[in-house]
């Protein structure tokens, strides 16, 4: 649909084949400067689990990680790895 945008991740398998799409579910509207609701609509595809060659993968995009229902849905769907994309994602382990 023209003029409708979603913050989206495409999932590609090891052989380059397209497995599907995840659309960010939770759209922030809070200070300072997170006004995404003016640009994107909330995702409408649920929390799919993608069966890749190496693992069952779920995807989160940034702000989604603050809401536990997605993690639960991915777990119930059989995910083994959750890939989280975001600007301010902090690594679990740091050397400095």
C-alpha positions in Angstrom: 0.0 0.0 0.0 1.6 3.4 -1.0 2.5 5.7 1.9 2.4 2.9 4.5 5.8 2.1 6.0 7.0 -0.5 8.5 10.4 -0.8 10.2 11.3 -4.1 8.7 13.9 -6.8 8.8 14.3 -9.3 5.9 15.6 -12.7 6.9 18.0 -14.4 4.5 19.2 -18.0 4.9 22.9 -19.1 4.4 22.3 -20.0 0.8 20.9 -16.5 0.0 17.2 -17.5 -0.1 14.7 -15.1 1.3 12.9 -16.7 4.3 10.5 -13.9 5.3 10.0 -10.6 7.0 9.6 -9.3 10.5 7.9 -5.9 11.1 8.7 -4.0 14.3 5.7 -4.4 16.6 6.2 -1.7 19.2 6.6 1.9 17.9 8.0 4.3 20.5 6.5 7.7 21.1 8.6 9.2 23.9 11.2 11.9 24.6 13.9 12.5 23.7 13.2 12.3 20.0 11.6 8.9 19.5 8.6 9.9 17.3 8.5 6.9 15.1 4.7 6.8 15.1 4.8 9.6 12.6 6.8 7.5 10.1 6.0 3.8 10.7 2.9 1.7 11.5 3.1 -1.1 14.0 4.0 -4.5 12.6 1.1 -6.9 11.7 2.9 -10.2 11.1 3.3 -11.4 14.7 6.5 -13.0 15.9 7.5 -15.5 13.2 10.3 -18.0 13.7 12.5 -18.6 10.7 13.9 -22.0 10.1 17.4 -21.4 8.8 20.0 -23.9 7.8 21.7 -23.6 11.2 19.0 -22.6 13.8 15.5 -21.4 14.3 15.8 -17.7 14.4 13.4 -15.0 15.8 13.9 -11.3 15.2 13.3 -8.2 17.4 13.8 -4.6 16.3 15.1 -2.2 18.9 12.2 -1.1 21.1 10.5 -4.5 20.9 13.0 -5.9 23.4 11.3 -4.0 26.2 8.1 -6.1 25.9 8.1 -9.8 27.0 5.2 -11.1 25.0 7.3 -11.3 21.8 10.1 -13.3 23.5 7.4 -15.7 24.8 5.8 -16.1 21.4 9.2 -16.7 19.8 10.0 -19.3 22.5 6.7 -21.1 21.9 7.4 -21.0 18.2 10.6 -22.9 18.7 13.3 -20.2 18.3 16.8 -21.0 19.3 18.4 -17.6 18.6 16.8 -14.1 18.9 18.5 -11.5 16.7 17.9 -8.0 18.0 18.6 -5.0 15.7 18.8 -1.5 17.2 20.8 1.6 17.4 21.6 1.5 21.1 21.9 -2.3 21.7 24.7 -2.8 24.3 26.8 -6.0 24.0 26.3 -8.5 26.8 30.0 -8.7 27.4 32.6 -5.9 27.2 36.3 -6.0 27.5 36.7 -2.4 28.6 
